[in-house]
Every structure is written in structure tokens, then in C-alpha cells.
């Protein structure tokens, strides 16, 4: 964004106080009003949409791109659980992407990066801050958010979707809620219940099981891309998750620590795969502090 930021520091400083004041909001809520639905690209006649949730006073609101879950094969942008962050002063763009029933990986990442480029190209229309963008996602969306976070400038994952190739798709902070990080180890780490969910989902995403298509599985694994230039990362995972092994978060945390990168890992004791505890008032304040610090 190229406009003058007159009140940016004051606004960011006030985000944490607003998050506290929004404690009576439920984590499943979005905003006080309806989101703005925008088409950010089109692929083979299929429109790709995002819902833009703006705070009551958008001004120079920090921008978060949110990626929904659904085992890569289902889900919708309309299920956006970061309502407290919106109430606290963040803008959130909840993005649809081609599901694995429509297109195999890396189509999903190509779409998300196209959405980020679109959001940067149209920042003046909606008055959010786009020089530094955060990305967050839950479950399969957490995997995609982490992958986008560690692949800034990765040519083969950039794709050609959309009309804003001159804009950057880089993000400056990432938050993964109970997401996958290493598709080569996830099945070995999974419970029998988890295998029933993940094995067919990964076969659909990659066109084969990860071990049968290990080359593509490596490209799709955030742990394989970690290097010294990656942005700060915040991981949240329940230690009783029966679907997404908590060791997936441990693996990415370890990769970040070995690279000397900033990483925070919150283990939610007794929590399973998602739920209100991940988005409650206390956790939202914590995530809000992390994002405010890195999106200035």
C-alpha cells in the first residue's frame, strides 16, 4: 500500500484492548455486519470468491487471510472462526479455493497466492493494510496456511491464477490451527480413526498416497521448505487430537527452531480437533498480540 499511514501505530496499539472488550463475542461469529463477497479470480469458468470481514472502523486495519479446513476436499469460506479478531480491529479475508475433488495439489496454493495478490492490488478499495499480510488456517487450511507461509517467492507454487502477477503473494506471519506439516510422516503418526480420514483425503489431494507420490508429498509439506527467510509462525494444536497428529506441529516447530526462526507453539491440553477453545477470548488475544507484533 502506498498511502500515508497517519494513525497506523495508534490503531495497532489499540487492537489488544479491543480484543479484550470483545470477550463477550463467540469464536464462531464473524462481524457485526455481513461480509463483502468479492471474486478474486476465475479458473476455467469457475469463479473464486473471498469474503472480506472488516472491523467497524477499518481505517488501516491489519489484514489476515483465512483458509478454511475440510480435509482439502470440502468446507467453505463462510465458516470463518476469527470473529474476535475482526471485533478487535483486524480485517479478515476468508478465501475459497479449488478443493481436491476439483483439482489436485498445488492448485489450492496457487489459488490462495492469487487471492493475496488480488488483496494487495485492491487495498485502496477497502482501506486495510496490505504491505504486511498475515495468513491463518484451520486443519487442512492450517496446512495450506503454513505452506504458503514458508514458500514466499517459490516459483513452482506461485501459479498463474488471477490478473495481478505484478503484486507480491508474500506473507509476513502465519498461524496454523491444528494443521498438517509433513505429509510423508502423517499416516505413520495417525490413530486408526485418523487413518480413515487422512489416507483417502491425501490420495485425493496428491493423486496417490504420499508414499506412492513422495516427490509431490515433499513439495506439499511445509517442513520441507523451511529456511532462514521464513516469517514468524504460531502453531496451536490439541494434545488429544484424533485426526491430525500433534507430532505434525512438533515437526514444524523443530524445523523452525533449527533454522533460528521465530515460532510459538501452544499445546491445548485435553482438546481434540478444533472447538471453541482454539478461538476463545484468551486465545484470540494471544493470536492478536502475535499478529499485531509482526504486521506493523
C-alpha positions as CSV (number, residue, x, y, z in Angstrom):
1,X,0.0,0.0,0.0
2,X,1.3,3.4,-0.9
3,X,-0.9,5.8,1.1
4,X,0.3,7.8,4.1
5,X,-0.3,6.0,7.4
6,X,-1.2,8.8,9.8
7,X,-2.8,6.8,12.6
8,X,-1.4,3.3,12.0
9,X,0.6,2.9,15.2
10,X,-2.3,4.2,17.3
11,X,-4.7,1.8,15.7
12,X,-2.4,-1.2,16.1
13,X,-1.7,-0.3,19.7
14,X,-5.5,-0.3,20.3
15,X,-6.1,-3.8,18.9
16,X,-5.3,-5.7,22.1
17,X,-7.7,-3.5,24.1
18,X,-10.4,-4.1,21.6
19,X,-9.8,-7.9,21.7
20,X,-10.4,-7.8,25.4
21,X,-13.5,-5.8,25.0
22,X,-14.8,-8.3,22.5
23,X,-14.7,-11.1,25.1
24,X,-18.4,-11.5,25.1
25,X,-18.4,-12.5,21.4
26,X,-18.4,-16.2,20.4
27,X,-15.5,-17.5,18.4
28,X,-17.8,-18.7,15.6
29,X,-19.0,-15.2,14.9
30,X,-17.6,-13.0,12.2
31,X,-18.5,-9.4,12.3
32,X,-21.4,-7.2,13.4
33,X,-22.4,-6.9,9.7
34,X,-22.3,-9.0,6.6
35,X,-19.0,-9.7,4.9
36,X,-18.3,-8.3,1.5
37,X,-18.1,-11.1,-1.1
38,X,-15.6,-10.5,-3.9
39,X,-14.5,-12.6,-6.9
40,X,-10.7,-12.6,-6.8
41,X,-10.0,-14.8,-9.8
42,X,-11.6,-17.3,-12.3
43,X,-10.2,-20.7,-13.4
44,X,-11.8,-22.5,-16.4
45,X,-15.0,-20.6,-15.8
46,X,-15.1,-21.3,-12.1
47,X,-15.3,-18.1,-10.0
48,X,-13.0,-18.0,-7.0
49,X,-14.5,-15.9,-4.2
50,X,-13.5,-14.5,-0.8
51,X,-15.4,-12.9,2.0
52,X,-13.9,-9.7,3.4
53,X,-14.8,-9.2,7.0
54,X,-14.0,-5.6,8.1
55,X,-14.0,-4.2,11.6
56,X,-16.4,-1.4,12.5
57,X,-13.6,1.2,11.8
58,X,-11.4,-0.4,9.1
59,X,-9.0,2.6,8.7
60,X,-5.6,0.9,8.3
61,X,-6.7,-2.5,9.7
62,X,-4.1,-5.2,9.6
63,X,-5.1,-7.9,7.1
64,X,-5.3,-11.7,7.8
65,X,-6.1,-14.2,5.0
66,X,-8.0,-17.1,6.5
67,X,-8.0,-20.6,4.9
68,X,-10.9,-23.0,5.9
69,X,-10.4,-26.7,6.6
70,X,-12.3,-29.8,5.4
71,X,-9.7,-32.4,4.6
72,X,-8.8,-30.4,1.4
73,X,-12.0,-31.8,-0.2
74,X,-14.8,-29.9,1.5
75,X,-15.5,-26.8,3.5
76,X,-16.3,-23.2,2.8
77,X,-15.1,-19.7,3.3
78,X,-18.3,-18.9,5.1
79,X,-17.1,-20.9,8.1
80,X,-14.8,-18.2,9.5
81,X,-14.0,-18.6,13.2
82,X,-11.8,-15.5,13.7
83,X,-14.7,-13.2,14.7
84,X,-13.0,-11.9,17.8
85,X,-10.0,-10.8,15.8
86,X,-12.4,-8.8,13.5
87,X,-14.1,-7.3,16.5
88,X,-10.6,-6.4,17.8
89,X,-9.7,-4.4,14.7
90,X,-8.3,-6.9,12.1
91,X,-9.6,-7.3,8.6
92,X,-10.1,-11.0,7.6
93,X,-10.4,-12.2,4.1
94,X,-11.8,-15.8,4.2
95,X,-10.8,-17.4,0.9
96,X,-12.4,-20.2,-1.1
97,X,-10.0,-22.3,-3.2
98,X,-10.4,-25.3,-5.6
99,X,-11.0,-28.4,-3.5
100,X,-9.2,-31.7,-4.2
101,X,-12.4,-33.0,-5.7
102,X,-11.9,-30.3,-8.4
103,X,-8.1,-30.1,-8.8
104,X,-5.1,-31.8,-7.3
105,X,-2.3,-30.1,-5.4
106,X,-0.8,-27.5,-6.0
107,X,-4.0,-25.8,-7.3
108,X,-5.0,-24.9,-3.7
109,X,-1.8,-23.0,-3.1
110,X,-2.0,-21.3,-6.5
111,X,-5.5,-20.0,-5.7
112,X,-4.5,-18.8,-2.2
113,X,-1.5,-16.9,-3.5
114,X,-3.7,-15.4,-6.3
115,X,-6.1,-14.2,-3.5
116,X,-3.2,-12.5,-1.7
117,X,-2.1,-10.8,-4.9
118,X,-5.7,-9.6,-5.5
119,X,-5.9,-8.2,-2.0
120,X,-2.8,-6.2,-2.4
121,X,-3.9,-4.9,-5.7
122,X,-7.2,-3.7,-4.3
123,X,-6.2,-2.4,-0.9
124,X,-7.3,1.1,-1.6
125,X,-10.8,0.0,-2.2
126,X,-11.3,-1.4,1.3
127,X,-8.8,0.6,3.5
128,X,-6.9,-2.3,5.1
129,X,-3.2,-2.5,5.4
130,X,-1.6,-4.8,2.8
131,X,2.1,-4.1,2.9
132,X,2.4,-6.8,5.6
133,X,-0.2,-9.6,5.5
134,X,-0.8,-12.5,7.9
135,X,-2.2,-15.9,7.0
136,X,-4.1,-18.3,9.2
137,X,-6.0,-21.6,8.7
138,X,-7.6,-24.5,10.5
139,X,-6.9,-28.2,9.9
140,X,-6.3,-28.7,6.2
141,X,-6.4,-24.9,6.0
142,X,-3.8,-24.8,8.7
143,X,-1.6,-26.9,6.5
144,X,-2.1,-24.6,3.5
145,X,-1.6,-21.5,5.6
146,X,1.7,-22.9,6.9
147,X,2.8,-24.0,3.4
148,X,2.0,-20.5,1.9
149,X,4.0,-19.0,4.9
150,X,7.1,-21.0,4.1
151,X,7.0,-20.6,0.3
152,X,7.3,-16.9,-0.2
153,X,8.8,-16.5,-3.7
154,X,8.6,-20.2,-4.5
155,X,8.3,-20.2,-8.3
156,X,6.5,-23.5,-8.8
157,X,3.9,-22.8,-6.2
158,X,3.2,-19.2,-7.3
159,X,0.9,-20.3,-10.2
160,X,-0.6,-18.1,-12.8
161,X,-4.2,-17.7,-11.4
162,X,-5.7,-14.2,-11.4
163,X,-4.8,-10.9,-13.1
164,X,-2.3,-9.4,-10.7
165,X,1.0,-11.1,-11.4
166,X,2.9,-7.9,-10.6
167,X,1.8,-8.0,-7.0
168,X,3.6,-10.0,-4.3
169,X,2.0,-13.1,-2.7
170,X,4.4,-13.0,0.2
171,X,3.0,-13.1,3.8
172,X,4.8,-11.8,6.9
173,X,3.3,-14.0,9.6
174,X,1.4,-17.4,9.7
175,X,-0.9,-19.1,12.2
176,X,-1.7,-22.8,11.9
177,X,-4.6,-24.2,13.9
178,X,-4.1,-28.0,14.2
179,X,-2.7,-28.3,10.6
180,X,-0.6,-30.9,8.9
181,X,3.1,-30.2,8.2
182,X,4.7,-33.3,6.9
183,X,2.7,-35.5,4.5
184,X,5.5,-38.1,4.5
185,X,5.1,-38.9,8.2
186,X,1.4,-38.1,8.9
187,X,0.0,-41.5,8.2
188,X,2.6,-43.3,10.4
189,X,1.7,-40.9,13.2
190,X,-2.1,-41.3,12.8
191,X,-4.6,-43.2,15.0
192,X,-6.8,-45.7,13.3
193,X,-9.5,-43.1,13.2
194,X,-7.1,-40.6,11.8
195,X,-6.1,-43.0,9.0
196,X,-9.7,-43.4,7.9
197,X,-9.9,-39.7,7.4
198,X,-6.4,-38.8,6.2
199,X,-5.4,-41.7,3.9
200,X,-8.3,-41.1,1.4
201,X,-8.0,-37.4,1.7
202,X,-4.3,-37.3,0.9
203,X,-4.8,-39.7,-2.0
204,X,-7.4,-37.3,-3.5
205,X,-5.2,-34.3,-2.9
206,X,-2.0,-35.8,-4.4
207,X,-3.4,-38.3,-6.8
208,X,-1.8,-41.2,-4.9
209,X,-0.8,-41.9,-1.3
210,X,2.1,-39.8,0.0
211,X,4.5,-42.7,-0.2
212,X,3.5,-43.5,-3.7
213,X,4.0,-39.9,-4.8
214,X,6.7,-38.9,-2.4
215,X,8.0,-36.1,-4.7
216,X,4.7,-34.2,-4.7
217,X,4.2,-35.0,-1.0
218,X,7.6,-33.3,-0.2
219,X,6.5,-30.2,-2.2
220,X,3.2,-30.2,-0.2
221,X,5.0,-30.5,3.2
222,X,5.8,-27.2,5.0
223,X,8.7,-28.8,6.9
224,X,10.5,-29.4,3.6
225,X,10.6,-25.7,2.7
226,X,11.8,-24.1,6.0
227,X,14.7,-21.7,5.5
228,X,16.2,-18.7,7.2
229,X,13.9,-16.2,5.3
230,X,10.6,-17.6,6.6
231,X,8.2,-15.3,8.5
232,X,7.2,-15.9,12.2
233,X,4.9,-18.8,12.9
234,X,2.3,-19.5,15.6
235,X,1.1,-23.2,16.0
236,X,-1.9,-24.3,18.0
237,X,-2.8,-27.9,18.5
238,X,-4.8,-30.1,20.9
239,X,-2.9,-32.9,22.6
240,X,-5.9,-35.2,22.2
241,X,-6.4,-34.6,18.5
242,X,-7.5,-38.0,16.9
243,X,-7.5,-36.7,13.4
244,X,-4.3,-34.6,13.0
245,X,-1.4,-35.9,15.0
246,X,0.1,-33.3,17.3
247,X,3.6,-34.6,16.2
248,X,2.9,-32.7,13.0
249,X,3.1,-29.4,14.9
250,X,6.1,-30.6,16.8
251,X,7.9,-31.3,13.5
252,X,7.3,-27.8,12.1
253,X,8.3,-26.3,15.4
254,X,11.5,-28.2,15.4
255,X,12.3,-27.2,11.8
256,X,11.8,-23.5,12.7
257,X,13.9,-23.8,15.8
258,X,16.8,-25.5,13.9
259,X,16.6,-22.6,11.3
260,X,16.8,-20.0,14.1
261,X,13.3,-18.7,13.2
262,X,10.6,-17.2,15.4
263,X,8.0,-19.9,16.3
264,X,5.4,-20.2,19.1
265,X,3.6,-23.5,19.9
266,X,0.6,-23.6,22.2
267,X,-0.5,-27.1,23.2
268,X,-4.1,-27.1,24.2
269,X,-4.3,-29.8,26.8
270,X,-7.3,-32.1,26.6
271,X,-8.5,-30.6,23.3
272,X,-9.2,-32.6,20.2
273,X,-9.6,-31.5,16.6
274,X,-10.9,-27.9,16.8
275,X,-13.5,-26.4,19.0
276,X,-14.2,-23.2,20.8
277,X,-11.1,-23.4,23.0
278,X,-8.9,-22.5,19.9
279,X,-10.8,-19.3,19.3
280,X,-11.9,-18.1,22.7
281,X,-11.2,-14.7,24.2
282,X,-7.9,-15.6,25.8
283,X,-6.5,-17.4,22.7
284,X,-7.7,-14.6,20.4
285,X,-5.9,-12.1,22.5
286,X,-2.7,-14.2,22.2
287,X,-3.0,-14.6,18.5
288,X,-3.9,-10.9,18.2
289,X,-0.7,-9.9,20.0
290,X,1.4,-12.2,17.8
291,X,-0.2,-10.8,14.6
292,X,0.0,-7.1,15.8
293,X,3.7,-7.5,16.6
294,X,4.6,-8.9,13.1
295,X,2.2,-7.0,10.8
296,X,3.3,-3.5,11.7
